[in-house]
Amino acid sequence: MEINFNKGNYKRSDINCKIWTEYQIELLKLAYKQYGSNWVQISEKFFPDRNANQLKCKFNYLMRQMKQKQDIDTRVNIDEILKNTKKEETQPTEKQDINYSQVKQIHDLVQQNQQKTIQCINQQIYNHQFQQFSQQFSFLQYQNNISQFNDNAKLKQTHEQQLNQKQK
C-alpha cells in the first residue's frame, strides 16, 4: 500500500503535510537557535499546523543536507553548521507576517469547499445511479408489458381454440 503524504494526514486532518516553503525553513532554523530541540514548543509557537515530529525530521534532514554540501565531519556540532551556512542559504525570501488566525480561516474555508465538492460529487453519483435505476425500471416495466401482452395473446388464442372446439 502506497501512502502519499502530500494529501494530508488521514488520522489528524489538522496536521499539514504540504511542501515546506523557504520562509518556513528559515523560521525553523531561527526557532531552533532560540529554543533548541524543544520541538513541541517550536511547533506550538511557530508551526501550529505541523507536529513536533515533522519539525524534528525536517530539521535533521536539513542538517544532513548542509553537512553533505559543506563536507563537514558528522561529529560537528549543529550550531557550528548553522553558523557556517552560506550567505545565500540564510537569506530568507520575502519576509511574511503570518497571521495564524487567517491561516486557520483559510484552512477552514478549504475544508468547507472540499466538503461541498464531496457532497456535489456524491449528489452526481446518486443522480447517475438513480438515472440508471430508472432506466432499468422502465426496461423492466417494458418487459413486463410485453409479457402481459404475450399472456393476453395466449389467453385469447386458447379462448379462440376452446370456442372452435365447442363449435365443432
C-alpha positions in Angstrom: 0.0 0.0 0.0 1.5 3.3 -1.1 0.9 6.4 1.1 1.0 9.8 -0.4 1.8 12.2 2.5 1.1 15.3 0.4 -2.6 14.5 0.5 -2.8 15.1 4.3 -2.7 13.0 7.4 -5.6 10.6 7.4 -5.8 10.3 11.2 -5.3 14.0 12.0 -6.5 16.3 9.3 -5.3 19.4 11.2 -1.7 18.4 10.5 -0.1 19.9 7.5 1.7 17.6 5.1 2.5 20.1 2.4 5.8 21.1 0.9 7.9 23.4 3.1 8.5 27.0 1.9 11.8 28.8 2.1 10.3 31.1 4.7 9.2 28.1 6.9 12.7 26.5 6.6 14.3 29.7 7.7 11.8 30.1 10.5 12.6 26.6 11.7 16.3 27.3 11.8 15.8 30.5 13.8 13.4 28.8 16.2 15.9 26.0 16.7 18.6 28.6 17.5 16.2 30.2 20.1 14.5 27.2 21.7 17.0 24.3 21.0 15.5 20.9 20.4 12.2 21.7 22.2 10.2 20.7 19.2 6.8 20.8 21.0 7.3 24.4 22.0 8.5 25.3 18.5 5.5 23.6 17.0 3.1 25.4 19.3 4.6 28.9 18.8 5.7 28.9 15.1 4.1 26.0 13.3 0.6 25.2 14.7 -0.3 23.2 11.6 2.7 20.9 11.9 3.6 18.5 14.7 6.8 18.2 16.6 7.9 15.1 14.8 7.6 16.8 11.4 9.7 19.7 12.6 12.4 17.4 14.1 12.5 15.2 10.9 12.7 18.3 8.6 15.4 19.9 10.7 17.5 16.7 10.8 17.1 16.4 7.0 18.3 20.0 6.5 21.3 19.3 8.7 22.2 16.2 6.7 21.9 18.3 3.5 24.1 21.0 4.9 26.7 18.5 6.1 26.9 17.0 2.6 27.2 20.4 0.9 30.0 21.5 3.3 31.7 18.1 3.5 31.7 18.5 7.3 32.6 15.7 9.7 29.3 14.2 11.0 30.5 14.8 14.6 30.5 18.6 14.3 28.0 20.5 16.5 24.8 21.5 14.8 25.3 25.1 16.0 28.5 25.3 14.0 26.8 24.0 10.9 24.1 26.7 11.3 26.8 29.4 11.7 28.8 28.2 8.7 25.9 28.1 6.3 26.4 30.1 3.1 25.1 33.6 3.0 22.6 32.8 0.2 21.1 29.9 2.2 20.4 32.0 5.2 18.7 34.9 3.5 15.0 34.4 3.7 12.8 35.1 0.8 10.3 37.9 1.2 9.5 38.3 4.8 5.9 37.5 5.5 3.9 38.3 8.6 1.9 35.2 9.2 -1.4 35.7 11.0 -2.3 32.2 12.1 -5.9 33.1 12.7 -6.1 34.0 9.0 -4.3 30.7 8.1 -6.9 28.8 10.2 -9.7 30.7 8.5 -8.3 29.8 5.1 -7.8 26.2 6.2 -11.4 26.1 7.3 -12.6 27.5 4.0 -10.6 25.0 2.1 -12.1 22.2 4.2 -15.6 23.5 3.7 -15.0 23.7 -0.1 -13.7 20.2 -0.1 -16.8 19.0 1.8 -19.1 20.8 -0.6 -17.2 19.3 -3.5 -17.6 15.8 -2.0 -21.3 16.5 -1.4 -21.6 17.6 -5.0 -19.8 14.5 -6.3 -22.0 12.3 -4.1 -25.1 14.0 -5.5 -23.9 13.4 -9.0 -23.2 9.8 -8.2 -26.6 9.5 -6.7 -28.3 11.1 -9.7 -26.4 8.9 -12.1 -27.4 5.8 -10.1 -31.0 7.0 -9.9 -31.0 7.5 -13.6 -29.6 4.0 -14.2 -32.2 2.6 -11.8 -34.9 4.5 -13.6 -33.7 3.1 -17.0 -33.6 -0.4 -15.6 -37.0 0.0 -14.0 -38.6 1.3 -17.2 -36.9 -1.6 -19.1 -38.4 -4.0 -16.6 -41.8 -2.3 -17.0 -41.4 -2.7 -20.8 -40.6 -6.4 -20.4 -43.5 -6.8 -18.0 -45.8 -5.1 -20.5 -44.6 -7.4 -23.3 -45.0 -10.5 -21.1 -48.6 -9.3 -20.2 -49.3 -8.7 -23.9 -48.0 -12.2 -24.7 -50.0 -13.7 -21.9 -53.1 -11.9 -23.1 -52.4 -13.1 -26.7 -52.0 -16.7 -25.4 -55.3 -16.4 -23.4 -57.1 -15.0 -26.4 -55.6 -17.8 -28.6 -56.6 -20.5 -26.1 -60.1 -18.9 -25.7 -60.5 -19.0 -29.5 -59.3 -22.6 -29.6 -61.9 -23.5 -26.9 -64.6 -21.7 -28.9 -63.6 -23.5 -32.1 -63.7 -26.8 -30.3 -67.2 -26.1 -28.9 -68.5 -25.1 -32.3 -67.3 -28.4 -33.8 
